[in-house]
Every structure is written in structure tokens, then in C-alpha cells.
């Protein structure tokens, strides 16, 4: 099964109002996907134990005592090692550098709006780079 036809399992982490545009863009994309949702880092960590997600899209500002950095660090410790994308309204060059240096796959900008082509490119690339997705495509 090729990467274009394999199921992309996305863990979307953030407040529901922030995630609407991404979910709408994914629905319209035609991409074969499923979306798991978590409103905070702790809920995301629980969902990660299931090992389903190949891509995590995590908002920069989670609004709790933890940050995207905490979830990224936790992700590196999981067996499935999903690709990590940080989602934010604006990002300075230093933020991009920090995200990449800490191991994020990419940064997705949401302002003025989510660019559908960019979202699909980032999600597809992140999925293909997830070790579990790579192994499934070789089987």
C-alpha cells in the first residue's frame, strides 16, 4: 500500500474553536484520514498510548500548565514516534528554529487562514516520515 492510499491518523491537540479550520480543511481534502482530538497535553498523552497517531498537530498555546514542548518531549519517548507539527497564528524565525531544533517536523501557520495546500503537504510529509507509517508501507 503506497503512502497516498494509507490512512493518516492525526492527533489534533488544542481547544475546539482553534481546531475547526484544520478539521474542515482535512474533510475537504480527500485525504484518507482519521482525526483523534485532545484539548490538552494530558489528554493527548493518554491517546498516544494507543499508538494510532502517525501525525500530531499541536497548537502552540494549549492554555494549560503544559506546552507543545512538553508534548513533543513526551512524543519522542513513545514507541510509535509520530511526527510532530506545531500550529500557530504567527511564528518568528527564532520560533521556527526552536521547533526544528527540538525535533518538530514542521510549523503550520493559521493566520490569516489555514492554507489547504500547505496543510496537505505538511500532513503528507509528516505521515511519510513517521517510522510506523514507513514500516506499514513496506509491509
C-alpha positions as CSV (number, residue, x, y, z in Angstrom):
1,X,0.0,0.0,0.0
2,X,1.5,3.4,-1.0
3,X,1.7,6.5,1.1
4,X,-1.0,8.2,-0.9
5,X,-3.6,5.5,0.0
6,X,-2.6,4.7,3.6
7,X,-4.7,6.0,6.4
8,X,-3.3,9.1,8.0
9,X,-4.1,9.1,11.7
10,X,-3.9,12.6,13.1
11,X,-3.9,13.6,16.7
12,X,-5.1,17.2,16.8
13,X,-4.3,18.9,20.1
14,X,-5.9,22.2,21.1
15,X,-9.1,24.0,22.0
16,X,-12.0,23.0,19.8
17,X,-12.5,26.6,18.5
18,X,-8.9,26.6,17.2
19,X,-9.1,23.2,15.5
20,X,-12.2,23.9,13.4
21,X,-10.4,25.2,10.4
22,X,-7.9,22.3,10.3
23,X,-10.7,19.7,10.6
24,X,-12.7,21.5,7.8
25,X,-9.7,21.6,5.5
26,X,-9.0,17.9,6.1
27,X,-12.6,17.0,5.4
28,X,-12.5,18.8,2.0
29,X,-9.0,17.4,1.1
30,X,-10.0,13.9,0.0
31,X,-7.1,12.7,2.2
32,X,-7.8,9.3,3.7
33,X,-7.6,10.2,7.4
34,X,-8.9,9.9,10.9
35,X,-8.7,12.7,13.5
36,X,-8.3,12.0,17.2
37,X,-8.8,15.1,19.3
38,X,-7.3,16.2,22.6
39,X,-7.9,19.5,24.3
40,X,-4.8,19.5,26.4
41,X,-1.4,17.8,26.8
42,X,-2.6,15.2,29.4
43,X,-5.4,14.0,27.2
44,X,-3.0,13.8,24.2
45,X,-0.6,11.7,26.2
46,X,-3.4,9.3,27.1
47,X,-4.4,9.0,23.4
48,X,-0.8,8.5,22.4
49,X,-0.6,5.3,24.5
50,X,-3.0,3.7,21.9
51,X,-0.2,4.2,19.3
52,X,-2.6,5.1,16.5
53,X,-1.4,8.6,15.6
54,X,1.2,9.0,12.8
55,X,1.0,12.8,12.9
56,X,0.4,15.2,15.8
57,X,-0.7,18.7,15.1
58,X,-0.4,20.6,18.3
59,X,-1.3,24.2,18.9
60,X,1.4,26.4,20.3
61,X,-0.8,27.8,23.0
62,X,-2.7,25.0,24.8
63,X,-4.0,27.2,27.7
64,X,-3.0,24.8,30.5
65,X,0.2,24.4,32.6
66,X,1.9,22.5,29.8
67,X,3.2,23.5,26.4
68,X,3.7,22.0,23.0
69,X,7.3,21.4,24.1
70,X,6.1,19.1,26.9
71,X,4.1,17.0,24.4
72,X,6.9,17.0,21.9
73,X,9.3,15.6,24.5
74,X,6.8,13.0,25.5
75,X,6.3,12.1,21.9
76,X,10.0,11.3,21.5
77,X,9.6,8.7,24.3
78,X,6.7,6.9,22.7
79,X,7.2,3.7,20.8
80,X,5.3,4.8,17.7
81,X,7.2,8.2,17.5
82,X,4.6,10.1,15.5
83,X,5.7,13.2,13.5
84,X,5.1,16.4,15.3
85,X,3.7,19.6,13.8
86,X,3.4,22.9,15.8
87,X,0.4,25.0,14.8
88,X,0.3,28.7,15.5
89,X,-1.0,32.0,14.2
90,X,2.4,33.7,13.7
91,X,5.9,32.4,14.0
92,X,9.2,34.3,14.2
93,X,12.3,32.9,12.7
94,X,13.5,32.1,16.2
95,X,10.3,30.1,16.9
96,X,10.8,28.1,13.7
97,X,14.4,27.4,14.7
98,X,13.3,26.3,18.2
99,X,10.7,24.0,16.9
100,X,13.0,22.3,14.4
101,X,15.9,22.1,16.9
102,X,13.6,20.4,19.4
103,X,12.5,17.8,16.8
104,X,9.3,19.1,15.3
105,X,8.6,18.0,11.7
106,X,7.2,21.4,10.7
107,X,5.3,24.5,11.7
108,X,1.8,25.2,10.3
109,X,0.7,28.8,10.3
110,X,-3.1,29.5,10.7
111,X,-3.2,33.3,10.1
112,X,-4.8,34.8,8.1
113,X,-6.2,31.3,7.4
114,X,-5.1,27.7,7.1
115,X,-3.7,27.2,3.6
116,X,-5.2,23.9,2.4
117,X,-2.3,23.0,0.1
118,X,0.2,23.7,2.8
119,X,-1.8,21.7,5.3
120,X,-1.9,18.7,3.0
121,X,1.8,19.0,2.1
122,X,2.8,19.1,5.8
123,X,0.5,16.3,6.9
124,X,1.5,14.1,4.0
125,X,5.2,14.7,4.6
126,X,4.9,14.2,8.3
127,X,3.0,11.0,7.8
128,X,5.6,9.6,5.4
129,X,8.3,10.4,7.9
130,X,6.7,8.6,10.8
131,X,8.5,5.3,11.5
132,X,5.3,3.4,12.0
133,X,3.8,4.7,8.7
134,X,7.1,3.8,6.9
135,X,7.1,0.3,8.3
136,X,3.4,-0.2,7.3
137,X,4.1,0.9,3.7
138,X,7.0,-1.6,3.4
139,X,4.9,-4.5,4.6
